[in-house]
Amino acid sequence: MASLRDIRRKIKSVKSTEQITRAMKMVAAARMRRSQGAILSARPFAVKMEELIRDLDALHHARTESEDCPESIREFFESPADGPAGLILITGDKGLCGAFNTTLLRAALEWFRSHEGRKTYLAVVGRKGRDFVRRLRGLDCEVVTELVGIFPKVGFHHAEVLGKAVIETYLDKKLAQWDVLYNEFKSAAQQRLVRATLLPVAEIASQAPDERAPDFSFEPDYGRLLQALLPRHIKAQLYRMLLESQAAELSARMNAMDAASKNAAELREALNVQANRQRQGMITKEIAELVGGAEALAA
């Protein structure tokens, strides 16, 4: 049985831990609010950029005989089916955020298993993902870029660096696709694991003719405009994904630290009850010894 001194030492330790977790919760909450504002600003631009790319792609299919459509833009929409595969893994730099990183790493492991025996390329964001990849063995995988320590201060220049490496690898190595794994921010209490295909860009050709974009005139011509916008579109989508992951990580850490603080408070209360009972037992024992001694002297 633990002594009263040991129990009081545990109470002090739990109280210190509770103060740390509460402070981490408050910091994560403040940062999450700023990250949420950044997402709300970046989402409309990314959505409109994607709509514009799809409209221009519809014109590309409508003008198959046109000579002003550069061949280079077709690579963004068409890829060799038997080519290598690529994965963009966006994780956090730190732990103490619940199952945020574990869910991503488990999904990444499933992705590698589904592409077993195939040449793969990897772009890693976050220290947890980088360390996970370094522990893997027996994979024909090449890491094209690593971004570590960028959270919670993600900027568009990070998306430019990542996007440049992704696009160059896609074009030079003739990749079949670039998949991306990240956590999407839904609310302060919910994140959603997303697996999406970044490249090739999803085409609009499968839609009905009346749903396609109208035949506008562009200056410069739509082919050169599409050629200039495609790399920016990829980088804009990556920037949005980085912001989504950043806010999702902060919300997960806030919830994890809130749960840890509640558990610490419950443990502290239980230890206080145990300490009070043991102190009460010691006092009762001392009183009983005094009474017994007094009765012995009286006899």
Beta strands, then each sheet from edge to edge (+ up, - down):
strand 1: 85-90
strand 2: 120-125
strand 3: 141-147
strand 4: 177-187
strand 5: 190-199
sheet 1: 3+ 2+ 1+ 4+ 5-
end
